Amino acid sequence: MTDNVLTRRRYLAVFLPLLPAERIRRSNAAPPDVPFALVEKVRGAIRLAALDASALKLGLVPGLSLADARARVPELAAIDHDPAADLALLEWLADGCERYTPMATTDPPQGLVLDITGCTHRFPNGETGLASDLAHRLERLGLTARLARASTPDAALALAEFGGTEVKALPVAALRVEAETHLALRRAGLKTIGDLADRPRAPLAARFGETLPTLLARLLGEEDARITPRRAEPAIWAEARFAEPLARSEQAIEVIAGLAREAAENMSRRDVGGRRFEASLFRTDGHVARLAIETGLPTRDVTMLLRLFNERIDYLADPLDPGFGYDMIRLAVPVTEALAPEQLEMEGGSTVEAEVAALIDRLSTRLGEHRIRCLQPHDSHIPEQATFERPAQDGIHAEWPKPMEGEPPTRPLQLFDPPQPITVIAEIPDGPPRRFQWRRNSHLIVRYEGPERIASEWWRRKDGHLPGKGGLTRDYYRVEDARGHRFWIFRHGLYGTEKASPDWYLHGLFA
């Protein structure tokens, strides 16, 4: 029985053999007309980690000590190896590869893998056209690259790294196993993948390790270990490609508007709205600029989205730079929620909730998502656990009990964390407070209301000492001093039954 063509996947791998050295060349940090090596300290010795093309032609190899290398090539220049910078360049390249497929990932230290299944129809000659376009772009960036295609990522990577068109002709080094296993395979006379392909897998596993048959099956295309993309594929997206790159940011905004309308129509058909929108602007030099906005309520209002995108652009720390122009723009909606048709007011216009949500979205986009906060109610009778502070875009659906008209609030808006200890004078030990001292200031109480008794959570032990750490009962009082200041204080523990001498705390201030 043959495989179903529709379910067969195709992968494109990129191997950059001179990535560390070519990164130095790109940054203009390489010495002119002199072979150089990137070096690192290994067990106290300085060894070559990578070499440029001219040093490789002179017979030097990675792993050689710097002293031995300079004995052979006295003019060899040495530069400290920076794996983090190499990885950053690899990630930057993977960003640019998302113009071909959203399913792209890195294979450090020198590889990229793209799942190009269903993504080749935009290019003449299909897979060949896509691979040629990518190879041309890498060449323009000054990078040496080897590309290969296969039905599994392991096979594509092996073909790209070791060259050739046939997996069975590759050396056993293409198997990603430990060096001891490679040595054992060569000693057994097994030099190529073809030498292993026709042998029974059970004896191979018993002699060379349990992982060897699995890795071999992936190389031969018998098993497909799917790649994990750097970014999840969005539920809804739209993109535009240009034969002539866009040279102005204003043109890019107009394209984003058209893509937003296309995405809105798609969302309307699915009865959903977006909560997060991401615009990716691909420059011809490989750089990708990303703009992201979030909304408190699901929406497909194109006018509002454009206003938020303009807000984002206006307040960017690093303004958009089209460079030599954008040749592709993609708008993705990675987060969606159900959105039924909106009920309007009788006189027309949107509801109050939508207007508040739109205001919060604009402020959050302009000032930052975590700058605009709100208090989210929580199902707990313990005051410090009854509300939590969250970004306003996450909490605009909260419904608070409304106090009676003309009545003061029963609790302060902000609480001290932890509660502030105070010294209280009361007429009787379990009576209301008459005077208290806080931060060296004495306050004479002229009015009070309470107590409001808040029992501990029944599953906690009644041996706590500090507020919030035990199970003592609290008696809360709303008090006002002679100067008109209002406080929320409590006695921690019932006098005589839970504690011989209960402590007092100030938990909040009323406005």
N, C-alpha and C positions, 0 to 999 in steps of 0.2 A: 504494500500500500504506500503510495507516495504522499509526501507532506502537502498540506493545503497551501497554495501559493499566497493566499490572503493572510495567513498567520505566520509566514516565514519572515523573520526580521533581518535587517541588514545594518551593518555597523561600518563606520569609517573611523579609522585610527590614524593619528598623527604622531610621529616620533621626531623629536628635535635633538639630533645627536650633539650639536654644538651649542645648546641653549645657554649654559653658564657663560661661555666665552663670548657668544654673540650678544648677550645682555650687556656685557662690559663694552663691546664695540658700540652698541646703540646709545649708551650713556656717555660716550666719548671719554671714558676713563682708561682706555687701553693705550699703552705706549705705542707710538707710531713706528711701523716698519721693524718691529721686534717681536719674536715669538714670546708668548706669555702663557703662564699657567695659573690656575686658581689653587691655592694651597690651604690645608687645614692641619691641625695638630691631631695626631692619632697615636695614643700611648706614648706621649712625650716626644714623638718625632714629627717633623714637618714633612707632609707627603702631598703629592699632587692629587687634587680632587677632580680637576677637569683641565682640558687643554684647548688652545685654539687650533685652527686648521694647520697653520705653518708648523707648530710644535709637534703635531701628530705626524706630519710628513717627515720630520727629523728623527722619528723612531721613538719618541717618548710616549709613555702610556700612563694612565691614572694608577695610583698606588705606589709609584716610584718615589723614593725620598728626594727631597729638594736638593740635597748635597750630591746625590748620584746624578740627578738630572742636569745640574750645572757643571758637573764634571764632563758630561757629554756635550752640553750646549751652554758654554759660558755666558752667552748674552741673554739667556732666558730670564725674562722678568717674572716676578711673583706678585700676585694680588690675593688678598684674603678672600676665601670662599664665603659667600653669603647665601645659604640655602633659602632663607626667608625671602630674599629679593627674587630668587629664581621662581619660588612658588607664587609670589605676587605677579610676576610676568605671566606665568602659566594661567593663573586665574583671570588676568586681563585678556589673554587670548581666548579663554573659554567664554568670556562674556561676548566677545566678537563673534564666536562660532554660533551663538544663539540666533544669528540671522538665517542659519540653515535649518536648525531644529531646536525646539525647546528642550530636547533630551540630550544635553551635553554635560560632560563631566571631565575632571582632570585625572590623570594617572601619574602622580609625581614619581620621579623628579623631572621627567622629560616627555610625558605623553598626554594626549588628549583622546577622548573617545566620544563619538557622536552616533546616536541612534537615528539613522536617516530613513527609517521605514516610513513610506508615504510622503516623503519630503522632497522627492526628486523631480516631480512633475513641472516645477517652475523653471528647470534648467534644460537647455537643449542637450540631447544625448543622455538624459537621466543622471544616473550615478556618476558617469564619467564627466559630465558637464559640471556637476556640483563639486567633485573632487578637483577638477581643473581650476575652478573659480577660487576655491580655498587655497590651492597651491600657489596661484598667482598672487593672492593677497599676502600670503606669508613671505613670498619672495620680495614683494615690494617693501615689506617691513625689515628686510635684511636678515631673514631667518632661513637656515637650511632645514628642510623638512622632508621626511619620507612618509608617504601616505599609502594605506592599504585598506581594502574592503573585504569583509567576510561575513558569515552568518552568525558569528558569535564575537563578543568583544575581545575575548582572549586570543582568538585566531587572528583578528584584525591587528591587535597590538603586536603579536609575535611577527607577523608578516612585515609590519612597518618597521620594527626594530632590527630584524635580522635580514630583511630583504627577500626577494623571490616572490613567486606566485603560487607555490605549492607548499602546504603545511607539512606534508610528510618529508619534504626535503630539508626542513629546518633542523638545526642541531638541537640536541637534548637541552642545551642551555635555554631554549625558548620556554621550557617548563619552569615556572616560578617556584622552585623548591630550593632547599638549602644547598650550600656549596658541597657539603659532604655527600648529599644524594647525587649531585652532578658527577662528582668524582667516582662514586660507586657505579654509576651507569656506564661511564667511559671504561672503567676497569673491566666491566662485564662485556665489553664489546658492543654496547648499545650507543651509537653515536648520533643517530638521527631519530626524528619522531616516527619515521616510517619503520625503523627497527622495532619500535614499541607497539605500533598500531595493530599488528597482526598477532601479538602475543596474548595469552589469556590474562585477564586483569587480576584474578585472585592471587596468582604467584607474584605478580608485580607488587601488589599491595603488601603481601607478607614479607617481601624482601626489601622494598624501598620505601615503605610507608603507606598509610591509608589514604593520604591526599593525592598520591600520584595518579591513580586511575581516574579520579574526578577531574583533575587538571588536564589529563590527556584527553578525556572525552570532550571537554570544552574546546580544546585546541582543534580537535577533529570535527567539530560541529555537531557532535552527538548530543550535547547538552548546552543549553543557553542560559548563562547566568546574567540576567538583565542588569544593566547599569542603573545606578541611583543618580538621577540628574541633580545638579546643583540647585535648581529651582523646580518646584512642582509645576506641572503643566496646568495653566489656568483653565477654568471651566469655560470662559468666554473670552475670545480675543479677536482682534482685527488688525490687519497690517497693510501698509502701502509701500511699494518699491518705486524708485524713480530712475529713469534712464539718465537724466541730468540731475546731479545732486542739488539739494536746496541749500542756498548760501546764506539765508537770513532766518533768524528765529521766528519772525512773524509768519513766514511761510509754514514753518513747522507747526505753529499753533493752529493755523487754518487746517492743516492736515489732521491734527489731533481732533479738531471739531468734527470733521467728516467721519473719522474712525469712531468717535463717541456716538454719533448718530447711528452708525452701523451696529455698534455694540448694543445701543438702546433698543433697536428693533429686534435684535436677537433675544435680549432679555425680556422684551414684551411678549414675544412668542412663547417663552418659557414661564411667564408669570413670576419673574424674579427681579430683584433690584440689586445693585452692587453696593458693597460696603467699603471696598478698597479698589482703587484704580491705579494702574502703573503704566506709564508711558516710557518706552525705550527708544532712544534716538541713536541710530547707528551711523557713525561717521565713516567716510571712505578710508580713513587711516586706521580703522579697527577700534577706535574708542567708542564706548557706549555711555551715553548720558541717560540717567534714570530719574524720572519724576514720579512720586507717589503721593496720592491724597487718600484720605479716609473720611467717611461720613458716619454720623451717629445713627442715621436711619437708612435702610436700603432705598436706593434711588436710581432712576434712569433719566433724570432731568438734565439734558445736555447743556442748557444755559448755566445751571448751577455748577456743573462739572468744569466748564470752561472758566468760570469765575474763580473756582478754587485752583485750577492749574495756573492761571495768571497770578494769583496770590502767591503760589509756591515759587514761580519763576522770579517774581519781584523781590522776594526775600531770601533767595539763595545766597549762601555765603560765597560760593564760587559760581559766578554767572555763566549762563550757557555760552559756549563757544563753538560755532558751527565748523570752525577750521576750514577744510577744503569742501565742506558740505555734507549734508545727511543724504544717504542714498536709500535709507529704509527707516520707517517708523512703525512701531507696534504699540497698540493699546491693549492691555490685558486687564481682565476683571477676575482676580484670583479668589475673592471672597464675595459670595452672593447669598441672599436670603429671599424667602418668599415675599412677594409684593403684589397684593391684590389691587384692583383699580381703586383710586383714592376718592373718598366721599367728600365733596366740597360743601362749604357753607352755603346757605340759601342765597345770600347776597353775592356769592362768588368769592374766589380767592382760596388760598390754602388755609389749613387749620392752624391754630396757635402752636400746636406741638411741632408742626413742620417748620414754622417760622423760627421757633427757638432752636430747633436742630440745625437749621441753615446758619444761624448766627454762631452757634458753637463750632460748626464746621469751619467757618471762615476764620474765627479767632484761633482755632487749633492749627489750621494750615499756616496762618501768619506767624504765630508765636511759638508753635511747637505742640505736639500732641499731649505732652505731659505737663504743659504749663496751665492749661484750663482744667480745673478739677471740680468734682462734685462729691457730695456725700451720698453713698449708696446704703440704703437700709439693709439690716441683716436680722434674721430671725433669732434674736436673743434678748433677754430681759436685763442682762448685765450692761450697764451704760457704755463702758468702753468697747464692748463688742457689738453694740446695737447698730453702729454705722461704721463704714469704712470709706476712706478717701480713694477715689479712682479717677481716671481720665474722664472728662465730661462726655466724650463721645461714647463711652461705654455705659454711662449711667443716666441718660436722659429719659429712660422709661420708668424711673423710680416714681412711686406714688407715696406721698407722705400724708399722714393724718393731719387735717387742718384744724388748728385751735379755734375755739369759739371766738366770735367777733368781739373785740375789745379786751380779751383776756391776754395776759402776758404769756410768753413761752414757758413751758414747764421745765425745759432743760436748756443749758447753754449750747451755742452752736459749736464751740470748740472746747475740748476738755484737756486738762493737764495730763501728760503721760510721762512719768507716773504722777498720781495725785500728790499735792504739796502738803506736808505735815504742818499742822497748826496747833497752837495752845488755846484751849477753850475754857471759859469760866461759865458754869451753869449753876442754877439755884439748887438743883438736885442732880445726882449722878446720871439718872436716866431721863432728865428733862431737857427742854430746848436750850440752846446756847444764849448767853446774855452778852458776852464779850469774847473776842478771840484776837490772838496776836499772830501775824503772818509777815515774814520778812522784816522783823523788828518794828513793825507798825501795829498799833493797837486800834481795833475797830469796835465801837459801841453799837450793838444791834438794837435798832428801834422797831423793826418789824420782822416777823418770821412767818413762814408757812410750812407746815409739816407736822410730824415726820412722814415721809414716803418710805415705807419699809420695802427693801429689796432683799429677798432671801437668797441664799447661796444656791448654786446648782446642786441638786440632790445627790449626784453621783460623785461629788468631791468630798474628801475627808474634812472634817471640821477641826483641823489643827493648824491652819494657816496663820501667818503673822502679818504679812504685808498685803496691801490691797491687790486683789487679782491673783494672789498666790494661794489662797486658802478658801475655806468655806464659811467664813463668818458673815453674819447678817449685817446689813448696812441700813442705817436710818438717815435719810437725806432731808435737809432743810434748805428752803430758799429764804435767804436773809437779806436785809438791807441795813446798812450802817447809817450813822448820823449825817454823813456827807452825801447820801443818796446812791452810794455804790451797792450793787447787788451781787451776791455770791451764792454758789451752790456747794454746800459743805455736808459732810456725813460723819456719823459716829460708826466706827468699825468694830462691831461686836455688841451683843446684848449684855448690859451691865448685870453682873452677878451670876448669869447662867453660862454665857460663852466666854466672858472675860472679866477679871476682877476690876481692871481699870482700862476701859476701852480707849483707843486712840481716835483722834479727830483728823480729818483731812479736808483740804480744799480741792474740789474736783473741777471747777470751772467758773468762769465769770460771765455774767449776763451783760449784754450791750447796753 
